[in-house]
Amino acid sequence: MDALTSLRPADTAFRDDVLAGLAAPIPAVPARWLYDLRGSELFEEITRLPEYYPTRTETALLERHAGEIAALLGTGEAVVEFGSGSSTKTPILLRAVDPAAYVPIDISGDFLRESAETLQALFPGLPILPVEADFMRRIALPEAVAAMPKLGFVPGSTIGNLVARTAVDLLRAMKETLGEGSRLVIGMDRIKPVEILIAAYDDSAGITAAFNLNLLHRINVELGADIPIDAFRHRAIWNDEMSRIEMHLEAVRDVEFSVAGARFRFAEGATIHTENSHKYGHRDSRLMLRAAGWGVVREWTDEKEWFSIILAEAEPPRSAP
């Protein structure tokens, strides 16, 4: 049995997405595959960069308003985090709401387990039940939290990585995972000056570039590819029409390589689109949540209105306006 035929389901999905994405008319690989163990570690470094405003802005908002969030909730909540919890933001929410259990969900199993161990050390009495899964679809939560009220947690503007249609699908999947009457705390990045956005996604230390290029390393290692990493460079651009920062891997010369037995050619200047980070206006974020069946309970933003945290509640289905 060779390496490719012995792939686990998640690995098979990675291979299928890479092969389909590289062969597409506009080559692209879904952003979730940036987050293997090394990618997740690099992203944690990014969150500490001076140019990267989202983490420090959202962290400050959580510190300021976590008590208000807790006051709006009941007791005995199971906090379900879509994406492995960081050592910065997740403890702020957990300390404020004093949950009955914590369920982190992530596609990167190694990083998920590391994050769970870190948080378990901080909260030794809290049941922590990690789930390795792709949260783009409904997930069966551990039986231990089935009867508990659920609070979803989506910090870091994770939703911004997705185009509007897929973002609504994700929010619907989260609602199905958490159930009717559940609540959701979600971070939303706001529109701001372009120079600030570009600097945040193309930092002077080159950490974001390493994060983006790590995808090619992962493809080489996991899919038996022979991509010459030095044939590509990181690019971040602002797409005003789509209101998003785009990350690309741009070929710096004509290049040809193989992935899982398939051959690909990229001319100099051609790109692989690897990530979007959409930025929202006040009404945009609320409309998207409502389209997925979430009603906005409260919203908090910073003084510059660079970032917002929204508390939403899963609404029952409606057959008419």
ABEGO torsion letter per residue (X at the ends): XBAAAABBAAAAAAAAAAAAAAABABBBBBAAAABBAAAAAAAAAAAABAABAAAAAAAAAAAAAAAAAAAABBBGBBBBBBEBBBAAAAAAAAAAAGBABBBBBBABAAAAAAAAAAAAAABAABBBBBBBBBAABBBBBBAAAAABBBBBBBBGGAAAABBAAAAAAAAAAAAAAAEBGBBBBBBBBBBBBAAAAAAAABBAAGAAAAAAAAAAAAAAAAAGBABBAAABBBBBBBBAAAGBBBBBBBBABBBBBBBGGBBBBBBBGBBBBABBBBBBBAAAAAAAAAAAGBBBABBBBBAAGABBBBBBBBBBBBABX
